[in-house]
């Protein structure tokens, strides 16, 4: 039985454009642009619904909505949304095989997804038509006639929090695992490097041949033959180097996009109560990925791949110059020794510098965010003193590290120069003994420089690795933040409905690192459709209580249940679809007013719902006085709107969501009286199917509610009707 559909439509006629006895099946289908993006998006959404997994469909990065997708891109989109596409041979060579459990089966044709096979009956196959969103029955003969490009058995992979942490052992690192996905491209880069390093032998051997063979005999024909061969080789060298760099840079770009998105996703899915106190330091840690990305560029790959060919150059030096090979070999070992000996000092310096930069970043954010406060309270000099101290620390740390690296670079350069002198001096003695020619000495000198340059790249690479390692450690600290989503095995929710039945059983909450308990042993039940006000003084725990209701925080003790299912077992994304909120100090996005209101939609905005939300929040009148109306761009930090206007936008966003649970924290504290009265009227008119919980100091809002809960130091001091509370106050 198809989930979500109850009606069977039998024996429908097969569309003629899907059947073609004469056309050949395409042989190379992976890269054919066969699927419209929106069709792909819709079928992915349908499969997620089929498997009882309800989330917004993730889109491919940097792919416009009007693009046609290849089969390969469609599989990537499926993978991004926890769907596995396994190639099937259900229909092959004019026969239809038994399904053997391969349900559902996706059939893709030349122009689009054709059918999803759902069930085998005695004489027919029950299929779903994505275009018409209907079921129909086809015979085996009908299926054989379909013009198919691909057949996939579709299965669902439970979404688990990816363990992207820095484990012991470099090969276990999550970044390296992503790099290994492109081993085919790196294999091609390795092949290109083999040819490039073989071509690198052309110039030294060409020079030796000219000095030893061409010049003594004035063999001009030989000269031009050798020159032509070398020039052709150099042309191929340029082509291969350019191609290698382009391939590795393209892979690096894709890895950068994938990993950056994965890191930010992991951070967004972490528990809010564990977020760092300093946003600036937090941003600095996230930016540290740039050092890791730079380490993975084409220069790094080239240096690693070219390293084994140093042995080839030494072998050629031995063949040409015999004992002269000892000089470059000794210099290489000395370079590696010097480089490794200073790595502990470089590592220590980089760690200190990273700490100083993190503090500087946090201070810069604080100065910019609190600019008006600093001006009004004559605090500019105070922040400037702190800034100067922080900048000095960064400068000193950077200078200390640069001095070590500069000395290392100067040492390796000097060793390379000494190598040239050693080779020339030793070579002269070998020439005098008849063991080496002039051309051989020149060739050995060139090859010695080439072989040592590979080691010099490695010394630079080791230093850059220290910086990348520190970046990975910094990012890893972020990735180890506890996730708010439980593991897939713990998610028990299989329903879309949410009624708003809330229960607190001995719930307590304590912020990480805090000695005091913010919420203490709360027991209460909230029935669907109730109107409740949360009252209490400053520090009473009202905001924390609302954060628990919003599933931003989870109880540290006790149980919080939504519709009799404990909070920790809900899929938080699904749960929050049913919760609309307006915070005391709303933070709007640096976007248009329109986008801020409709951000929680999947792209389909209902105009009449939007107009109703604008009217409910009083924003419709405000927009008449704002240039640009709904399209007005809001600046960072709500710049461009007054406090009351910001609250109206946030309320419009909450009302537009039409959720079953509406949670408001001081929703009218910055509004004028007229707008506030309009909001009161709106709240009274909201249907009883919606539960409303309001945290407020405004006694006028008690006219909207039926029940009042008073908090004091995290505990419930009063829980009763609003009328009784008003009588007590009277």
C-alpha positions in Angstrom: 0.0 0.0 0.0 1.5 3.4 -1.0 2.0 5.5 2.1 0.0 8.7 2.0 -2.3 7.4 -0.8 -5.4 5.2 -0.3 -6.9 5.1 -3.8 -5.8 2.8 -6.5 -6.2 3.8 -10.1 -6.2 0.7 -12.2 -5.6 0.0 -15.9 -4.7 3.5 -16.9 -3.5 3.9 -20.5 0.2 4.1 -20.9 1.4 7.5 -22.2 2.6 7.0 -25.8 5.6 9.3 -25.3 7.0 6.9 -22.7 7.0 3.9 -25.1 9.2 3.5 -28.1 10.1 0.2 -29.7 12.7 1.7 -32.1 14.9 4.0 -30.1 18.1 2.7 -28.6 19.0 2.9 -25.0 21.7 5.4 -24.3 25.0 3.8 -23.4 26.6 6.7 -21.5 23.9 8.0 -19.2 25.9 9.2 -16.2 26.5 12.6 -17.6 23.3 13.1 -19.7 21.3 16.1 -18.5 18.0 14.2 -18.3 16.2 15.4 -15.1 14.7 18.8 -14.5 15.9 20.1 -11.1 12.4 20.6 -9.7 11.3 17.1 -10.8 14.3 15.7 -9.0 13.5 17.8 -6.0 9.9 16.6 -6.0 10.8 12.9 -6.3 13.3 13.1 -3.5 10.7 14.7 -1.3 8.2 12.0 -2.2 10.7 9.2 -1.3 11.5 10.9 2.0 7.7 10.9 2.7 7.5 7.3 1.6 10.1 6.3 4.2 8.4 8.4 6.9 11.2 10.9 7.1 10.0 14.4 7.1 12.5 17.2 6.5 13.1 19.9 3.9 15.0 18.6 0.9 18.6 19.6 0.9 19.8 21.1 -2.4 23.0 20.7 -4.2 25.4 23.6 -3.7 26.0 26.0 -6.6 23.3 24.4 -8.8 20.6 26.8 -10.2 17.0 25.7 -9.9 16.6 25.9 -13.7 19.4 23.4 -14.3 18.8 19.9 -15.7 20.6 17.3 -13.7 22.6 14.3 -14.9 22.1 10.9 -13.4 25.3 11.4 -11.5 24.1 14.7 -10.0 20.7 13.1 -9.2 22.5 10.3 -7.2 24.5 13.0 -5.4 21.3 14.8 -4.5 19.8 11.6 -3.3 22.9 10.9 -1.2 22.6 14.4 0.3 19.1 13.5 1.5 19.9 10.1 3.0 18.7 8.1 0.0 20.8 5.3 -1.5 20.4 4.6 -5.3 21.6 1.1 -6.1 21.7 0.2 -9.8 19.2 -2.6 -10.6 18.8 -5.0 -13.6 15.1 -5.5 -13.0 14.3 -5.0 -16.7 17.1 -6.5 -18.9 17.3 -8.0 -22.3 13.5 -7.9 -22.9 12.6 -9.7 -19.7 11.3 -8.5 -16.3 12.9 -10.2 -13.2 11.3 -10.8 -9.9 11.7 -7.9 -7.5 13.1 -10.0 -4.7 12.6 -7.3 -2.1 14.0 -4.4 -4.3 11.1 -2.1 -3.5 10.7 0.7 -4.3 12.3 0.7 -7.7 12.9 3.9 -9.6 12.7 4.0 -13.4 14.4 6.9 -15.2 13.8 7.7 -18.9 15.3 10.0 -21.4 13.4 13.1 -20.2 12.5 12.5 -16.6 11.6 10.0 -13.9 9.0 7.7 -15.3 7.7 5.4 -12.6 8.3 4.1 -9.1 7.5 0.4 -8.9 5.8 -0.3 -5.6 4.4 -3.8 -5.7 4.1 -7.0 -7.8 0.6 -8.4 -8.2 -0.4 -11.6 -9.9 -0.5 -10.1 -13.4 0.6 -6.5 -13.1 3.0 -4.1 -11.4 1.6 -1.4 -9.2 3.5 1.8 -10.0 3.5 5.4 -8.9 3.5 8.2 -11.6 5.4 11.2 -10.1 4.1 13.6 -12.8 0.4 13.0 -12.1 1.0 11.8 -8.5 -1.3 8.8 -9.1 -1.0 5.1 -9.0 -1.6 2.8 -11.9 -1.0 -0.8 -13.0 1.3 -1.9 -15.8 1.9 -5.3 -17.3 5.4 -6.8 -17.8 5.1 -6.1 -21.5 4.4 -2.4 -20.8 7.5 -2.1 -18.7 9.7 -3.8 -21.3 8.6 -1.2 -23.9 9.6 1.7 -21.7 12.5 3.7 -22.9 14.8 3.4 -19.9 18.2 4.9 -19.1 18.6 3.8 -15.5 16.9 1.6 -12.9 17.6 2.2 -9.2 16.6 0.3 -6.1 16.0 3.1 -3.6 16.6 2.6 0.1 16.7 5.0 3.1 19.9 5.6 5.2 19.2 6.7 8.7 20.7 10.1 9.2 23.3 9.9 12.0 25.4 12.6 13.3 28.6 12.3 11.4 31.6 11.6 13.6 33.8 14.2 12.1 36.3 14.5 14.9 40.1 14.2 14.8 40.9 10.7 15.8 44.2 9.1 16.5 46.0 8.4 13.2 46.0 10.8 10.2 44.3 8.3 7.9 41.2 8.3 10.2 40.7 12.0 9.8 37.4 13.0 8.3 39.1 15.4 5.9 41.4 12.8 4.5 38.4 10.4 4.0 36.8 13.1 1.9 40.0 13.5 -0.1 40.1 9.8 -0.7 36.8 10.0 -2.5 38.7 11.6 -5.4 41.4 9.0 -5.6 40.7 8.5 -9.3 41.6 12.1 -10.1 44.7 11.9 -7.8 45.7 8.7 -9.7 45.6 10.7 -12.9 47.6 13.5 -11.2 50.2 10.9 -10.2 50.5 9.6 -13.7 51.0 13.1 -15.0 53.7 13.7 -12.3 55.5 10.6 -13.5 55.7 12.0 -17.0 56.5 15.5 -15.8 59.5 14.2 -13.7 60.7 12.2 -16.6 60.6 15.2 -18.8 62.6 17.1 -16.1 65.5 14.9 -17.0 65.5 16.3 -20.6 67.3 19.6 -20.0 70.3 18.1 -17.9 70.7 15.2 -20.4 70.3 17.6 -23.3 72.9 19.9 -21.9 75.3 17.0 -21.3 74.9 15.7 -24.8 75.5 19.2 -26.4 78.7 19.8 -24.4 80.0 16.3 -24.8 78.9 15.3 -28.3 77.7 18.3 -30.3 80.2 20.9 -29.5 83.4 18.8 -30.0 82.1 17.5 -33.4 80.2 20.7 -34.4 77.2 18.3 -35.2 74.6 20.9 -36.0 72.1 18.4 -37.3 72.2 16.5 -34.1 71.9 19.8 -32.2 68.6 20.6 -33.9 67.2 17.1 -33.5 68.0 17.2 -29.8 66.6 20.7 -29.4 63.4 19.8 -31.3 62.8 16.7 -29.0 63.4 18.8 -25.9 61.1 21.6 -27.0 58.3 19.1 -27.7 58.9 17.6 -24.3 58.7 21.0 -22.6 55.5 21.7 -24.4 54.0 18.5 -23.0 55.5 19.4 -19.6 53.5 22.7 -19.7 50.3 21.0 -20.7 50.6 18.3 -18.1 51.4 20.7 -15.3 48.5 23.0 -16.2 46.1 20.0 -16.4 47.4 18.6 -13.1 46.9 21.9 -11.3 43.5 22.4 -12.8 42.3 18.9 -11.7 43.6 19.1 -8.2 42.4 22.7 -7.8 38.9 21.7 -9.0 38.9 18.8 -6.5 40.1 21.1 -3.8 37.3 23.6 -4.5 34.7 20.8 -4.3 36.2 19.5 -1.1 36.2 23.0 0.3 32.5 23.4 -0.4 31.5 20.0 0.9 33.6 20.2 4.1 32.8 23.9 4.9 29.1 23.1 4.6 29.5 20.0 6.7 31.3 21.9 9.4 28.7 24.6 9.5 25.9 22.0 9.6 27.6 20.3 12.5 27.9 23.6 14.4 24.2 24.5 13.7 23.1 21.1 14.9 25.0 21.5 18.2 23.3 22.2 21.5 22.7 25.9 22.1 23.6 25.8 25.7 27.1 24.6 24.8 27.9 27.5 22.4 31.0 29.5 23.2 30.6 32.7 25.0 32.6 34.7 22.5 31.1 34.9 19.0 34.4 36.4 17.7 36.5 33.5 19.0 33.8 31.1 17.7 34.1 32.7 14.2 37.9 32.6 14.4 37.7 28.8 15.0 35.4 28.4 12.0 37.8 30.5 9.9 40.7 28.2 10.8 39.4 25.8 8.2 41.0 28.1 5.6 44.4 27.0 6.7 43.4 23.4 6.2 41.9 24.2 2.8 45.1 26.0 1.7 47.1 22.9 2.8 45.0 20.8 0.4 45.8 22.9 -2.7 47.6 21.8 -5.8 51.0 22.9 -4.6 50.8 20.5 -1.6 49.6 17.6 -3.8 52.4 18.3 -6.2 55.1 18.4 -3.5 53.9 15.1 -2.1 53.7 13.4 -5.4 57.1 14.7 -6.6 58.9 13.5 -3.5 59.5 9.8 -4.7 61.1 11.1 -7.9 63.9 12.5 -5.9 65.3 9.0 -5.8 65.1 8.9 -9.6 67.2 12.0 -9.8 69.8 10.6 -7.4 70.0 7.4 -9.5 70.6 9.4 -12.6 73.3 11.5 -10.8 74.9 8.2 -9.7 74.9 6.9 -13.3 76.4 10.1 -14.7 78.7 11.3 -11.9 79.3 8.3 -9.6 80.4 9.5 -6.2 79.0 12.9 -6.8 75.6 11.5 -5.6 76.8 11.6 -2.0 76.8 15.4 -2.0 73.0 15.9 -2.7 72.1 12.9 -0.6 74.0 14.3 2.4 72.4 17.8 1.9 68.9 16.3 1.7 69.4 14.4 5.0 70.8 17.5 6.6 67.8 19.6 5.4 65.3 17.1 6.8 67.2 17.0 10.1 67.2 20.8 10.4 63.5 21.0 9.5 62.4 18.3 11.9 64.5 19.8 14.7 62.6 23.1 14.7 59.1 21.7 14.3 58.4 21.5 18.1 59.2 25.2 18.4 57.1 26.1 15.3 54.2 24.0 16.7 54.3 25.8 20.0 54.5 29.3 18.4 51.5 28.5 16.1 49.4 27.4 19.1 50.2 30.6 21.0 49.5 32.7 17.9 46.2 31.0 17.3 45.2 31.7 20.9 46.2 35.4 20.6 44.3 35.7 17.2 41.2 34.2 18.7 41.2 36.7 21.6 41.8 39.5 19.1 38.9 38.3 16.9 36.6 38.2 20.0 37.7 41.7 21.0 37.0 43.1 17.5 33.4 41.7 17.5 32.8 43.1 21.0 34.0 46.6 20.0 31.8 46.6 16.8 28.7 45.2 18.6 29.0 47.6 21.5 30.1 50.7 19.6 27.3 53.0 20.8 27.7 51.7 24.4 31.4 52.5 24.4 30.8 56.0 23.0 28.1 56.9 25.4 30.0 55.6 28.4 33.4 57.1 27.4 34.8 53.6 27.0 36.6 54.1 23.8 40.0 54.4 25.4 39.4 51.4 27.5 38.6 49.2 24.5 41.5 50.7 22.5 44.0 49.8 25.3 42.7 46.2 25.3 42.9 46.2 21.5 46.5 47.5 21.5 47.6 44.9 24.0 45.9 42.1 22.0 47.5 43.3 18.7 50.9 43.5 20.3 50.5 39.9 21.5 49.6 38.8 18.0 52.5 40.8 16.5 55.0 39.4 18.9 53.8 35.9 18.4 53.9 36.3 14.6 57.3 37.8 14.7 58.7 35.0 16.9 57.2 32.3 14.5 58.4 34.1 11.3 61.9 34.4 12.7 62.1 30.6 13.2 60.7 30.0 9.7 63.0 32.6 8.1 66.1 31.0 9.7 64.9 27.6 8.5 64.4 28.9 4.9 67.8 30.7 4.9 69.5 27.5 6.2 68.0 25.4 3.4 68.9 28.0 0.8 72.5 28.1 2.0 72.7 24.3 2.0 71.6 24.3 -1.6 74.3 26.9 -2.5 76.9 24.9 -0.6 75.8 21.8 -2.5 76.5 23.5 -5.9 80.0 24.4 -4.7 80.6 20.9 -3.4 79.5 19.3 -6.7 81.6 21.7 -8.8 84.7 21.3 -6.8 84.4 17.5 -6.6 83.5 17.3 -10.3 86.6 19.2 -11.3 88.8 16.6 -9.6 86.8 13.8 -11.3 87.2 15.5 -14.7 91.0 15.7 -14.1 91.0 11.9 -13.4 89.0 11.2 -16.5 86.0 9.9 -14.6 83.6 12.7 -15.6 83.0 14.9 -18.7 82.3 18.7 -18.7 78.8 18.0 -19.9 78.4 15.4 -17.1 79.4 18.0 -14.5 76.9 20.5 -15.8 74.1 17.8 -15.9 74.9 16.7 -12.3 74.9 20.3 -11.1 71.4 20.8 -12.6 70.1 17.5 -11.3 71.4 18.1 -7.8 69.5 21.4 -7.7 66.4 19.7 -8.9 66.6 16.8 -6.4 67.2 19.1 -3.5 64.4 21.4 -4.5 61.9 18.6 -3.9 63.2 18.2 -0.4 63.0 22.0 0.1 59.3 21.8 -0.9 58.8 19.1 1.7 60.4 21.3 4.4 58.0 24.1 3.6 55.2 21.5 3.5 56.0 20.3 7.0 55.8 23.8 8.3 52.5 24.4 6.6 51.3 21.1 8.0 51.8 22.5 11.5 49.5 25.4 10.7 46.9 23.1 9.1 47.1 20.7 12.1 46.4 23.5 14.5 43.5 24.6 12.3 42.1 21.1 12.3 42.5 20.9 16.1 40.6 24.2 16.4 37.8 23.1 14.2 37.7 19.7 16.0 36.9 21.6 19.2 33.8 22.9 17.5 32.8 19.6 16.1 33.0 18.0 19.5 30.2 20.2 20.8 27.3 17.9 21.8 24.6 17.5 19.1 21.0 18.4 19.8 19.8 15.7 17.4 19.7 12.2 18.9 21.1 9.3 17.0 18.8 7.8 14.3 18.2 4.7 16.4 16.7 6.9 19.1 14.3 8.8 16.9 11.0 7.1 17.5 8.7 9.7 15.9 6.7 8.3 12.9 3.9 10.8 12.7 3.4 14.3 11.2 0.8 15.5 13.7 1.5 17.6 16.7 -1.3 18.7 19.1 0.6 20.7 21.7 0.2 18.5 24.8 3.1 19.4 27.0 4.2 17.7 30.2 7.0 18.6 32.7 8.0 15.8 35.1 10.5 16.9 37.7 12.3 19.0 35.1 15.5 20.9 36.1 18.0 22.7 33.9 21.6 23.9 34.7 23.8 25.7 32.2 27.2 24.1 31.5 29.8 25.5 33.7 27.3 27.1 36.1 27.0 26.3 39.8 23.4 27.4 40.1 20.3 25.6 38.7 18.3 27.8 36.3 15.1 25.7 36.4 14.3 23.6 39.5 12.1 20.5 39.7 9.1 21.8 37.6 6.0 19.6 37.3 3.1 20.8 35.2 0.9 19.9 32.3 -0.2 22.2 29.4 -3.2 21.1 27.5 -3.6 21.9 23.7 -5.3 25.2 23.1 -4.4 26.8 26.5 -3.5 30.5 26.8 -0.8 30.8 29.5 1.2 33.8 30.8 4.6 33.2 32.4 5.3 35.9 35.0 8.3 36.5 37.2 11.0 39.0 38.1 14.4 39.4 36.5 16.4 36.2 36.7 13.3 34.2 37.6 14.0 31.6 34.8 11.3 32.7 32.3 13.5 32.8 29.2 15.2 29.5 30.1 11.7 28.0 30.6 10.7 29.1 27.1 14.0 27.8 25.7 13.1 24.4 27.1 9.6 24.6 25.5 11.2 25.5 22.2 13.5 22.5 22.4 16.5 24.8 22.3 17.6 23.3 25.6 17.0 19.8 26.9 16.4 19.1 30.6 19.5 18.2 32.6 17.2 16.2 34.9 13.6 15.0 34.6 11.5 14.5 31.5 9.8 17.0 29.1 7.2 15.4 26.8 5.5 16.7 23.6 2.4 14.7 22.9 3.6 12.0 25.3 6.9 11.6 23.5 10.0 12.6 25.4 11.8 15.7 23.9 15.1 13.9 23.4 13.4 11.4 21.1 11.9 13.9 18.8 13.5 14.9 15.5 14.1 18.5 16.4 13.6 19.8 12.9 10.2 18.1 12.7 9.2 19.3 16.1 10.1 22.9 15.4 7.9 22.9 12.3 5.0 23.0 14.8 6.5 25.7 17.1 6.4 29.4 16.3 8.4 31.9 18.4 9.0 35.6 18.9 11.9 36.4 21.2 12.3 39.3 23.5 15.1 40.7 21.5 14.6 39.3 17.9 17.6 39.0 15.7 16.6 39.5 12.0 18.6 38.2 9.1 20.6 40.6 6.8 17.9 40.1 4.2 14.6 41.6 3.0 11.6 41.9 5.4 9.8 39.5 3.1 12.6 36.8 3.4 12.7 37.3 7.2 9.0 36.5 7.4 8.9 33.5 5.0 12.3 32.0 5.9 10.7 28.9 7.5 8.9 27.9 4.2 10.2 25.5 1.6 9.9 28.2 -1.1 6.1 28.1 -1.7 4.7 31.3 -0.2 1.0 31.7 0.2 0.1 35.3 -0.5 -3.2 35.3 1.5 -1.4 33.7 4.6 1.3 36.4 4.3 -1.2 39.2 4.1 -3.0 37.8 7.1 0.2 37.6 9.1 1.1 41.2 8.2 -2.3 42.4 9.4 -2.2 40.3 12.6 1.2 41.8 13.6 0.4 45.3 12.6 3.2 45.2 10.1 0.9 46.1 7.2 0.5 49.7 8.5 4.2 50.0 9.3 5.2 48.9 5.8 3.2 51.8 4.3 5.7 54.1 5.9 8.8 52.1 5.0 10.5 52.8 1.7 10.7 49.5 -0.3 8.0 47.8 1.8 8.5 44.1 2.1 11.6 44.3 -0.1 13.5 46.6 2.2 16.8 45.2 3.2 17.5 44.9 6.9 21.1 45.7 8.0 23.2 43.6 10.2 22.1 43.8 13.8 18.6 45.0 12.7 20.0 48.2 11.4 17.3 50.2 9.6 14.3 49.3 11.8 13.2 50.5 15.2 12.8 48.1 18.1 9.0 48.0 17.7 9.3 47.4 13.9 11.7 44.5 14.5 9.2 43.0 16.9 6.4 43.4 14.4 8.5 41.6 11.7 9.3 38.8 14.2 5.6 38.5 15.2 4.6 38.4 11.5 7.1 35.5 11.0 5.6 33.6 13.9 2.0 34.2 12.7 2.8 33.2 9.1 4.1 29.9 10.3 0.6 28.9 11.6 2.1 26.5 14.2 0.1 24.7 16.9 2.4 26.1 19.6 3.0 29.8 19.8 5.7 31.0 22.2 6.2 34.7 22.8 8.8 36.4 25.0 7.8 40.0 25.8 6.3 40.3 22.3 5.1 44.0 22.6 7.7 45.5 24.9 9.0 48.0 22.3 5.7 48.6 20.4 3.5 51.7 20.4 0.1 51.5 22.1 -1.9 51.2 18.8 0.2 48.3 17.5 0.2 46.6 20.9 -3.6 46.7 21.1 -3.8 45.3 17.6 -1.6 42.4 18.6 -3.8 41.8 21.7 -6.8 41.6 19.5 -4.9 39.1 17.2 -3.9 36.9 20.1 -7.5 36.8 21.4 -8.8 35.8 17.9 -6.3 32.9 17.3 -8.2 29.6 17.2 -8.2 27.4 20.2 -6.3 24.7 18.3 -3.2 26.8 18.9 -1.5 26.8 22.3 -0.2 30.2 23.3 2.5 30.8 26.0 3.6 34.4 26.7 6.4 35.5 29.0 5.7 39.1 30.0 5.9 41.9 32.5 3.0 43.6 30.9 -0.1 43.1 33.1 -2.3 44.1 30.1 -1.4 40.9 28.4 -3.2 39.0 31.2 -6.5 39.8 29.4 -5.4 37.5 26.6 -4.7 34.4 28.8 -6.7 32.1 31.0 -3.9 30.7 33.1 -0.8 32.2 34.8 2.4 30.6 35.9 4.7 32.6 38.2 8.3 31.7 38.4 10.8 32.7 41.1 14.4 31.6 41.0 13.6 28.8 38.6 10.7 27.3 40.7 6.9 27.6 40.2 5.4 29.9 42.9 1.9 30.2 41.4 0.0 28.2 38.8 -3.7 29.1 38.5 -6.3 31.1 36.6 -5.6 34.6 35.5 -8.9 35.8 37.2 -7.7 34.5 40.6 -4.4 36.2 40.2 -6.1 39.5 39.3 -8.4 39.1 42.4 -5.3 38.6 44.6 -3.7 41.7 43.2 -6.8 43.6 43.7 
